[in-house]
Amino acid sequence: MKSPSHRAVTDFDDSGDPDPFQWDTREDCEVRQILDRIADKWSLLVIALLDSRVLRFTELRREIDGISQRMLTVTLRQLERDGLVSRTVHPVVPPRVEYALTPLGCTLHATIRSLVTWTEEHQNEIAGARAAYDARLTREAAHDTGSGA
């Protein structure tokens, strides 16, 4: 059953693609909730690290700079709940817990890989745009200060 905020994609732009602006922007919208989860920086890093390999919690924590134990736990639980990551507990002492991408998670990884590739290809352009923007702000601030405004 779909939530009351779910809206089917029925509007298309001139090229025949679904119109992304028809998506419900309310916080309780399922599409927005899913995008919020998978676009989260920690989720992206976990999914990227689990590509074609199984990792233990401690290995993930060691690989993800800046993530707290609590945030990694929350992220993994959310990804498991969404069906993107599987959790396997091995009955040994101490317990060994491993995480892997599910088939659904693997399909998302392909999309993330495309995003990373795009970022790598355009990082110099983005750095240039940032530098130009910052320089413009600095010039405008100096102009405003110099004019007594």
Secondary structure, 3 states (H helix, E strand, C coil): CCCCCCCCCCCECCCCCECHHHCCCCCCCHHHHHHHHHCCHHHHHHHHHCCCCCEEHHHHHHHCCCCCHHHHHHHHHHHHHCCCEEEEEECCCCCEEEEEECHHHHHHHHHHHHHHHHHHHHHHHHHHHHHHHHHHHHHHHHHHHHCCC
